[in-house]
């Protein structure tokens, strides 16, 4: 979605866009969008800067951290970003990155493409850890079976290799 800066009114413009399936690609191995993202917001222009504020909603599927099953999660992200023309950004000598610079982006002076903003905000809103359920037993590290479906009798307690010889001595004495 592109916002044409010259068409922005002084009072600001609202925008709304529902992306088509596959229009936003996350490029994330363990996360996939299952519903098209929807972005609602407001664009305000002051001098050369354009401030975008709004909300992104979608539904995503992420992998369970224990068993790798797909888990559906809602995604809701709010954003507040200020865009400056690339010429203005290059001319300002930023010796040190300030906190207010973290919400600063650059545009070509004519249009602002918010697709990358939407993609970034969705990725940031995804949970860092996801479980299909608190009782998930995960995958056996020895045989690889899903313990939720096939409980196995594999010994998963790892023995420190430095003590392995002592264990062998103890087992021969029995």
Rosetta constraint file for C-alpha pairs under 8 A:
AtomPair CA 1 CA 17 HARMONIC 7.40 0.50
AtomPair CA 1 CA 113 HARMONIC 5.76 0.50
AtomPair CA 1 CA 114 HARMONIC 5.83 0.50
AtomPair CA 1 CA 115 HARMONIC 5.99 0.50
AtomPair CA 2 CA 111 HARMONIC 6.20 0.50
AtomPair CA 2 CA 112 HARMONIC 5.42 0.50
AtomPair CA 2 CA 113 HARMONIC 4.44 0.50
AtomPair CA 2 CA 114 HARMONIC 6.32 0.50
AtomPair CA 3 CA 111 HARMONIC 5.43 0.50
AtomPair CA 3 CA 112 HARMONIC 5.06 0.50
AtomPair CA 3 CA 113 HARMONIC 6.49 0.50
AtomPair CA 3 CA 114 HARMONIC 7.77 0.50
AtomPair CA 4 CA 8 HARMONIC 6.99 0.50
AtomPair CA 4 CA 110 HARMONIC 6.11 0.50
AtomPair CA 4 CA 111 HARMONIC 4.49 0.50
AtomPair CA 4 CA 112 HARMONIC 6.57 0.50
AtomPair CA 5 CA 45 HARMONIC 7.90 0.50
AtomPair CA 5 CA 50 HARMONIC 7.77 0.50
AtomPair CA 5 CA 109 HARMONIC 7.45 0.50
AtomPair CA 5 CA 110 HARMONIC 5.56 0.50
AtomPair CA 5 CA 111 HARMONIC 5.54 0.50
AtomPair CA 5 CA 112 HARMONIC 7.22 0.50
AtomPair CA 6 CA 110 HARMONIC 6.79 0.50
AtomPair CA 8 CA 12 HARMONIC 6.39 0.50
AtomPair CA 8 CA 13 HARMONIC 6.25 0.50
AtomPair CA 8 CA 43 HARMONIC 7.52 0.50
AtomPair CA 8 CA 44 HARMONIC 7.30 0.50
AtomPair CA 8 CA 45 HARMONIC 6.88 0.50
AtomPair CA 9 CA 13 HARMONIC 6.37 0.50
AtomPair CA 9 CA 44 HARMONIC 7.63 0.50
AtomPair CA 9 CA 45 HARMONIC 7.52 0.50
AtomPair CA 10 CA 44 HARMONIC 6.90 0.50
AtomPair CA 10 CA 45 HARMONIC 6.31 0.50
AtomPair CA 10 CA 46 HARMONIC 7.65 0.50
AtomPair CA 11 CA 44 HARMONIC 6.88 0.50
AtomPair CA 12 CA 42 HARMONIC 6.69 0.50
AtomPair CA 12 CA 43 HARMONIC 5.45 0.50
AtomPair CA 12 CA 44 HARMONIC 4.35 0.50
AtomPair CA 12 CA 45 HARMONIC 6.79 0.50
AtomPair CA 13 CA 42 HARMONIC 5.57 0.50
AtomPair CA 13 CA 43 HARMONIC 5.24 0.50
AtomPair CA 13 CA 44 HARMONIC 6.62 0.50
AtomPair CA 14 CA 40 HARMONIC 7.56 0.50
AtomPair CA 14 CA 41 HARMONIC 5.63 0.50
AtomPair CA 14 CA 42 HARMONIC 4.21 0.50
AtomPair CA 14 CA 43 HARMONIC 6.21 0.50
AtomPair CA 15 CA 39 HARMONIC 7.89 0.50
AtomPair CA 15 CA 40 HARMONIC 5.78 0.50
AtomPair CA 15 CA 41 HARMONIC 5.32 0.50
AtomPair CA 15 CA 42 HARMONIC 5.95 0.50
AtomPair CA 15 CA 43 HARMONIC 7.53 0.50
AtomPair CA 16 CA 38 HARMONIC 7.39 0.50
AtomPair CA 16 CA 39 HARMONIC 5.59 0.50
AtomPair CA 16 CA 40 HARMONIC 4.41 0.50
AtomPair CA 16 CA 41 HARMONIC 6.46 0.50
AtomPair CA 17 CA 38 HARMONIC 5.76 0.50
AtomPair CA 17 CA 39 HARMONIC 5.37 0.50
AtomPair CA 17 CA 40 HARMONIC 6.69 0.50
AtomPair CA 18 CA 36 HARMONIC 6.58 0.50
AtomPair CA 18 CA 37 HARMONIC 6.00 0.50
AtomPair CA 18 CA 38 HARMONIC 4.35 0.50
AtomPair CA 18 CA 39 HARMONIC 6.47 0.50
AtomPair CA 19 CA 23 HARMONIC 6.14 0.50
AtomPair CA 19 CA 24 HARMONIC 7.24 0.50
AtomPair CA 19 CA 36 HARMONIC 5.43 0.50
AtomPair CA 19 CA 37 HARMONIC 5.60 0.50
AtomPair CA 19 CA 38 HARMONIC 6.27 0.50
AtomPair CA 20 CA 24 HARMONIC 7.88 0.50
AtomPair CA 20 CA 36 HARMONIC 5.98 0.50
AtomPair CA 21 CA 35 HARMONIC 7.32 0.50
AtomPair CA 21 CA 36 HARMONIC 5.45 0.50
AtomPair CA 22 CA 36 HARMONIC 7.99 0.50
AtomPair CA 24 CA 37 HARMONIC 7.90 0.50
AtomPair CA 24 CA 115 HARMONIC 7.11 0.50
AtomPair CA 24 CA 119 HARMONIC 6.48 0.50
AtomPair CA 25 CA 33 HARMONIC 8.00 0.50
AtomPair CA 25 CA 119 HARMONIC 7.36 0.50
AtomPair CA 26 CA 31 HARMONIC 7.43 0.50
AtomPair CA 26 CA 32 HARMONIC 6.85 0.50
AtomPair CA 26 CA 33 HARMONIC 7.63 0.50
AtomPair CA 26 CA 119 HARMONIC 6.29 0.50
AtomPair CA 26 CA 123 HARMONIC 7.21 0.50
AtomPair CA 28 CA 32 HARMONIC 7.28 0.50
AtomPair CA 30 CA 62 HARMONIC 5.53 0.50
AtomPair CA 30 CA 63 HARMONIC 5.49 0.50
AtomPair CA 31 CA 60 HARMONIC 6.75 0.50
AtomPair CA 31 CA 61 HARMONIC 5.55 0.50
AtomPair CA 31 CA 62 HARMONIC 4.36 0.50
AtomPair CA 31 CA 63 HARMONIC 6.76 0.50
AtomPair CA 32 CA 60 HARMONIC 5.51 0.50
AtomPair CA 32 CA 61 HARMONIC 5.16 0.50
AtomPair CA 32 CA 62 HARMONIC 6.52 0.50
AtomPair CA 33 CA 58 HARMONIC 7.41 0.50
AtomPair CA 33 CA 59 HARMONIC 6.09 0.50
AtomPair CA 33 CA 60 HARMONIC 4.26 0.50
AtomPair CA 33 CA 61 HARMONIC 6.17 0.50
AtomPair CA 34 CA 58 HARMONIC 7.84 0.50
AtomPair CA 34 CA 59 HARMONIC 5.62 0.50
AtomPair CA 34 CA 60 HARMONIC 5.16 0.50
AtomPair CA 34 CA 61 HARMONIC 6.44 0.50
AtomPair CA 35 CA 58 HARMONIC 5.77 0.50
AtomPair CA 35 CA 59 HARMONIC 5.21 0.50
AtomPair CA 35 CA 60 HARMONIC 6.95 0.50
AtomPair CA 36 CA 58 HARMONIC 6.15 0.50
AtomPair CA 36 CA 59 HARMONIC 7.63 0.50
AtomPair CA 37 CA 56 HARMONIC 6.69 0.50
AtomPair CA 37 CA 57 HARMONIC 5.68 0.50
AtomPair CA 37 CA 58 HARMONIC 4.51 0.50
AtomPair CA 37 CA 59 HARMONIC 7.57 0.50
AtomPair CA 38 CA 56 HARMONIC 5.60 0.50
AtomPair CA 38 CA 57 HARMONIC 5.35 0.50
AtomPair CA 38 CA 58 HARMONIC 6.40 0.50
AtomPair CA 39 CA 54 HARMONIC 7.17 0.50
AtomPair CA 39 CA 55 HARMONIC 5.78 0.50
AtomPair CA 39 CA 56 HARMONIC 4.45 0.50
AtomPair CA 39 CA 57 HARMONIC 6.62 0.50
AtomPair CA 39 CA 118 HARMONIC 7.67 0.50
AtomPair CA 40 CA 54 HARMONIC 5.48 0.50
AtomPair CA 40 CA 55 HARMONIC 5.46 0.50
AtomPair CA 40 CA 56 HARMONIC 6.55 0.50
AtomPair CA 41 CA 52 HARMONIC 6.88 0.50
AtomPair CA 41 CA 53 HARMONIC 5.39 0.50
AtomPair CA 41 CA 54 HARMONIC 3.77 0.50
AtomPair CA 41 CA 55 HARMONIC 6.27 0.50
AtomPair CA 42 CA 52 HARMONIC 5.78 0.50
AtomPair CA 42 CA 53 HARMONIC 5.45 0.50
AtomPair CA 42 CA 54 HARMONIC 6.23 0.50
AtomPair CA 43 CA 50 HARMONIC 6.68 0.50
AtomPair CA 43 CA 51 HARMONIC 5.65 0.50
AtomPair CA 43 CA 52 HARMONIC 4.64 0.50
AtomPair CA 43 CA 53 HARMONIC 6.70 0.50
AtomPair CA 44 CA 50 HARMONIC 5.63 0.50
AtomPair CA 44 CA 51 HARMONIC 5.21 0.50
AtomPair CA 44 CA 52 HARMONIC 6.65 0.50
AtomPair CA 45 CA 49 HARMONIC 5.78 0.50
AtomPair CA 45 CA 50 HARMONIC 4.39 0.50
AtomPair CA 45 CA 51 HARMONIC 6.32 0.50
AtomPair CA 46 CA 50 HARMONIC 6.34 0.50
AtomPair CA 48 CA 84 HARMONIC 6.38 0.50
AtomPair CA 48 CA 85 HARMONIC 6.85 0.50
AtomPair CA 49 CA 82 HARMONIC 6.60 0.50
AtomPair CA 49 CA 83 HARMONIC 5.61 0.50
AtomPair CA 49 CA 84 HARMONIC 4.82 0.50
AtomPair CA 49 CA 85 HARMONIC 7.22 0.50
AtomPair CA 50 CA 82 HARMONIC 5.63 0.50
AtomPair CA 50 CA 83 HARMONIC 5.06 0.50
AtomPair CA 50 CA 84 HARMONIC 6.60 0.50
AtomPair CA 51 CA 80 HARMONIC 7.13 0.50
AtomPair CA 51 CA 81 HARMONIC 5.74 0.50
AtomPair CA 51 CA 82 HARMONIC 4.27 0.50
AtomPair CA 51 CA 83 HARMONIC 6.17 0.50
AtomPair CA 52 CA 79 HARMONIC 7.52 0.50
AtomPair CA 52 CA 80 HARMONIC 5.68 0.50
AtomPair CA 52 CA 81 HARMONIC 5.29 0.50
AtomPair CA 52 CA 82 HARMONIC 6.24 0.50
AtomPair CA 52 CA 83 HARMONIC 7.86 0.50
AtomPair CA 53 CA 78 HARMONIC 7.53 0.50
AtomPair CA 53 CA 79 HARMONIC 5.45 0.50
AtomPair CA 53 CA 80 HARMONIC 4.35 0.50
AtomPair CA 53 CA 81 HARMONIC 6.51 0.50
AtomPair CA 54 CA 78 HARMONIC 5.70 0.50
AtomPair CA 54 CA 79 HARMONIC 5.48 0.50
AtomPair CA 54 CA 80 HARMONIC 6.77 0.50
AtomPair CA 55 CA 76 HARMONIC 7.03 0.50
AtomPair CA 55 CA 77 HARMONIC 5.60 0.50
AtomPair CA 55 CA 78 HARMONIC 4.35 0.50
AtomPair CA 55 CA 79 HARMONIC 6.23 0.50
AtomPair CA 56 CA 75 HARMONIC 7.70 0.50
AtomPair CA 56 CA 76 HARMONIC 5.62 0.50
AtomPair CA 56 CA 77 HARMONIC 5.13 0.50
AtomPair CA 56 CA 78 HARMONIC 6.33 0.50
AtomPair CA 56 CA 118 HARMONIC 7.06 0.50
AtomPair CA 56 CA 121 HARMONIC 7.78 0.50
AtomPair CA 56 CA 122 HARMONIC 7.57 0.50
AtomPair CA 57 CA 74 HARMONIC 7.67 0.50
AtomPair CA 57 CA 75 HARMONIC 5.50 0.50
AtomPair CA 57 CA 76 HARMONIC 4.58 0.50
AtomPair CA 57 CA 77 HARMONIC 6.61 0.50
AtomPair CA 58 CA 74 HARMONIC 6.27 0.50
AtomPair CA 58 CA 75 HARMONIC 5.06 0.50
AtomPair CA 58 CA 76 HARMONIC 6.68 0.50
AtomPair CA 59 CA 72 HARMONIC 7.01 0.50
AtomPair CA 59 CA 73 HARMONIC 5.90 0.50
AtomPair CA 59 CA 74 HARMONIC 4.61 0.50
AtomPair CA 59 CA 75 HARMONIC 5.48 0.50
AtomPair CA 60 CA 72 HARMONIC 5.77 0.50
AtomPair CA 60 CA 73 HARMONIC 5.42 0.50
AtomPair CA 60 CA 74 HARMONIC 6.32 0.50
AtomPair CA 60 CA 75 HARMONIC 6.74 0.50
AtomPair CA 61 CA 70 HARMONIC 5.94 0.50
AtomPair CA 61 CA 71 HARMONIC 5.35 0.50
AtomPair CA 61 CA 72 HARMONIC 4.45 0.50
AtomPair CA 61 CA 73 HARMONIC 6.09 0.50
AtomPair CA 62 CA 70 HARMONIC 5.56 0.50
AtomPair CA 62 CA 71 HARMONIC 5.28 0.50
AtomPair CA 62 CA 72 HARMONIC 6.50 0.50
AtomPair CA 62 CA 73 HARMONIC 7.33 0.50
AtomPair CA 62 CA 130 HARMONIC 7.15 0.50
AtomPair CA 63 CA 67 HARMONIC 7.94 0.50
AtomPair CA 63 CA 68 HARMONIC 4.82 0.50
AtomPair CA 63 CA 69 HARMONIC 5.47 0.50
AtomPair CA 63 CA 70 HARMONIC 4.67 0.50
AtomPair CA 63 CA 71 HARMONIC 5.93 0.50
AtomPair CA 63 CA 130 HARMONIC 6.93 0.50
AtomPair CA 63 CA 131 HARMONIC 7.85 0.50
AtomPair CA 64 CA 68 HARMONIC 4.50 0.50
AtomPair CA 64 CA 69 HARMONIC 5.28 0.50
AtomPair CA 64 CA 70 HARMONIC 6.14 0.50
AtomPair CA 64 CA 71 HARMONIC 6.26 0.50
AtomPair CA 64 CA 129 HARMONIC 7.81 0.50
AtomPair CA 64 CA 130 HARMONIC 5.20 0.50
AtomPair CA 64 CA 131 HARMONIC 4.61 0.50
AtomPair CA 64 CA 132 HARMONIC 5.49 0.50
AtomPair CA 65 CA 129 HARMONIC 6.51 0.50
AtomPair CA 65 CA 130 HARMONIC 5.81 0.50
AtomPair CA 65 CA 131 HARMONIC 5.89 0.50
AtomPair CA 65 CA 138 HARMONIC 7.96 0.50
AtomPair CA 66 CA 131 HARMONIC 6.82 0.50
AtomPair CA 66 CA 136 HARMONIC 6.89 0.50
AtomPair CA 66 CA 137 HARMONIC 6.96 0.50
AtomPair CA 66 CA 138 HARMONIC 4.20 0.50
AtomPair CA 66 CA 139 HARMONIC 6.43 0.50
AtomPair CA 67 CA 136 HARMONIC 7.31 0.50
AtomPair CA 67 CA 137 HARMONIC 7.37 0.50
AtomPair CA 67 CA 138 HARMONIC 4.18 0.50
AtomPair CA 67 CA 139 HARMONIC 5.23 0.50
AtomPair CA 67 CA 146 HARMONIC 6.48 0.50
AtomPair CA 68 CA 138 HARMONIC 7.96 0.50
AtomPair CA 69 CA 132 HARMONIC 6.93 0.50
AtomPair CA 70 CA 132 HARMONIC 7.41 0.50
AtomPair CA 71 CA 130 HARMONIC 7.42 0.50
AtomPair CA 71 CA 131 HARMONIC 7.27 0.50
AtomPair CA 71 CA 132 HARMONIC 5.68 0.50
AtomPair CA 73 CA 126 HARMONIC 7.96 0.50
AtomPair CA 75 CA 122 HARMONIC 6.71 0.50
AtomPair CA 75 CA 125 HARMONIC 6.19 0.50
AtomPair CA 75 CA 126 HARMONIC 6.58 0.50
AtomPair CA 76 CA 122 HARMONIC 7.57 0.50
AtomPair CA 76 CA 125 HARMONIC 6.65 0.50
AtomPair CA 77 CA 121 HARMONIC 6.17 0.50
AtomPair CA 77 CA 122 HARMONIC 6.66 0.50
AtomPair CA 77 CA 125 HARMONIC 5.90 0.50
AtomPair CA 78 CA 121 HARMONIC 7.84 0.50
AtomPair CA 79 CA 121 HARMONIC 7.49 0.50
AtomPair CA 80 CA 103 HARMONIC 7.02 0.50
AtomPair CA 81 CA 103 HARMONIC 4.99 0.50
AtomPair CA 81 CA 104 HARMONIC 5.94 0.50
AtomPair CA 81 CA 105 HARMONIC 7.01 0.50
AtomPair CA 82 CA 103 HARMONIC 6.21 0.50
AtomPair CA 82 CA 104 HARMONIC 4.96 0.50
AtomPair CA 82 CA 105 HARMONIC 6.14 0.50
AtomPair CA 83 CA 104 HARMONIC 5.81 0.50
AtomPair CA 83 CA 105 HARMONIC 4.66 0.50
AtomPair CA 83 CA 106 HARMONIC 5.19 0.50
AtomPair CA 83 CA 107 HARMONIC 6.26 0.50
AtomPair CA 84 CA 88 HARMONIC 6.64 0.50
AtomPair CA 84 CA 89 HARMONIC 6.54 0.50
AtomPair CA 84 CA 104 HARMONIC 7.39 0.50
AtomPair CA 84 CA 105 HARMONIC 6.39 0.50
AtomPair CA 84 CA 106 HARMONIC 5.03 0.50
AtomPair CA 84 CA 107 HARMONIC 6.13 0.50
AtomPair CA 84 CA 109 HARMONIC 7.74 0.50
AtomPair CA 85 CA 89 HARMONIC 6.40 0.50
AtomPair CA 85 CA 106 HARMONIC 5.64 0.50
AtomPair CA 85 CA 107 HARMONIC 5.07 0.50
AtomPair CA 85 CA 108 HARMONIC 5.69 0.50
AtomPair CA 85 CA 109 HARMONIC 4.81 0.50
AtomPair CA 86 CA 90 HARMONIC 6.15 0.50
AtomPair CA 86 CA 106 HARMONIC 5.41 0.50
AtomPair CA 86 CA 107 HARMONIC 5.73 0.50
AtomPair CA 86 CA 108 HARMONIC 5.73 0.50
AtomPair CA 86 CA 109 HARMONIC 6.91 0.50
AtomPair CA 87 CA 91 HARMONIC 6.23 0.50
AtomPair CA 88 CA 92 HARMONIC 6.36 0.50
AtomPair CA 89 CA 106 HARMONIC 7.14 0.50
AtomPair CA 97 CA 101 HARMONIC 6.30 0.50
AtomPair CA 97 CA 102 HARMONIC 7.95 0.50
AtomPair CA 98 CA 102 HARMONIC 7.27 0.50
AtomPair CA 100 CA 104 HARMONIC 7.25 0.50
AtomPair CA 107 CA 111 HARMONIC 6.88 0.50
AtomPair CA 107 CA 112 HARMONIC 5.75 0.50
AtomPair CA 107 CA 113 HARMONIC 7.99 0.50
AtomPair CA 108 CA 112 HARMONIC 7.37 0.50
AtomPair CA 114 CA 118 HARMONIC 6.23 0.50
AtomPair CA 115 CA 119 HARMONIC 6.28 0.50
AtomPair CA 116 CA 120 HARMONIC 6.07 0.50
AtomPair CA 117 CA 121 HARMONIC 6.08 0.50
AtomPair CA 118 CA 122 HARMONIC 6.17 0.50
AtomPair CA 119 CA 123 HARMONIC 6.33 0.50
AtomPair CA 120 CA 124 HARMONIC 6.18 0.50
AtomPair CA 121 CA 125 HARMONIC 6.10 0.50
AtomPair CA 122 CA 126 HARMONIC 6.38 0.50
AtomPair CA 131 CA 136 HARMONIC 7.20 0.50
AtomPair CA 132 CA 136 HARMONIC 6.63 0.50
AtomPair CA 136 CA 148 HARMONIC 6.58 0.50
AtomPair CA 137 CA 146 HARMONIC 7.81 0.50
AtomPair CA 137 CA 147 HARMONIC 5.56 0.50
AtomPair CA 137 CA 148 HARMONIC 5.75 0.50
AtomPair CA 138 CA 146 HARMONIC 6.09 0.50
AtomPair CA 138 CA 147 HARMONIC 5.78 0.50
AtomPair CA 138 CA 148 HARMONIC 6.80 0.50
AtomPair CA 139 CA 144 HARMONIC 5.72 0.50
AtomPair CA 139 CA 145 HARMONIC 5.63 0.50
AtomPair CA 139 CA 146 HARMONIC 4.55 0.50
AtomPair CA 139 CA 147 HARMONIC 5.66 0.50
AtomPair CA 140 CA 144 HARMONIC 4.82 0.50
AtomPair CA 140 CA 145 HARMONIC 5.54 0.50
AtomPair CA 140 CA 146 HARMONIC 6.48 0.50
AtomPair CA 140 CA 147 HARMONIC 6.39 0.50
AtomPair CA 140 CA 152 HARMONIC 7.68 0.50
AtomPair CA 140 CA 154 HARMONIC 7.68 0.50
AtomPair CA 140 CA 156 HARMONIC 7.53 0.50
AtomPair CA 141 CA 156 HARMONIC 6.95 0.50
AtomPair CA 142 CA 154 HARMONIC 6.48 0.50
AtomPair CA 142 CA 155 HARMONIC 7.65 0.50
AtomPair CA 142 CA 156 HARMONIC 6.76 0.50
AtomPair CA 143 CA 154 HARMONIC 7.23 0.50
AtomPair CA 145 CA 149 HARMONIC 8.00 0.50
AtomPair CA 145 CA 150 HARMONIC 6.53 0.50
AtomPair CA 145 CA 151 HARMONIC 7.86 0.50
AtomPair CA 145 CA 152 HARMONIC 7.55 0.50
AtomPair CA 146 CA 150 HARMONIC 5.96 0.50
AtomPair CA 146 CA 151 HARMONIC 7.41 0.50
AtomPair CA 147 CA 151 HARMONIC 4.57 0.50
AtomPair CA 147 CA 152 HARMONIC 6.72 0.50
AtomPair CA 159 CA 163 HARMONIC 7.09 0.50
AtomPair CA 159 CA 164 HARMONIC 6.58 0.50
AtomPair CA 160 CA 164 HARMONIC 6.51 0.50
AtomPair CA 161 CA 165 HARMONIC 7.83 0.50
AtomPair CA 163 CA 167 HARMONIC 6.50 0.50
AtomPair CA 164 CA 168 HARMONIC 6.46 0.50
AtomPair CA 165 CA 169 HARMONIC 6.38 0.50
AtomPair CA 166 CA 170 HARMONIC 6.19 0.50
AtomPair CA 167 CA 171 HARMONIC 6.18 0.50
AtomPair CA 168 CA 172 HARMONIC 6.33 0.50
AtomPair CA 169 CA 173 HARMONIC 6.53 0.50
AtomPair CA 170 CA 174 HARMONIC 6.96 0.50
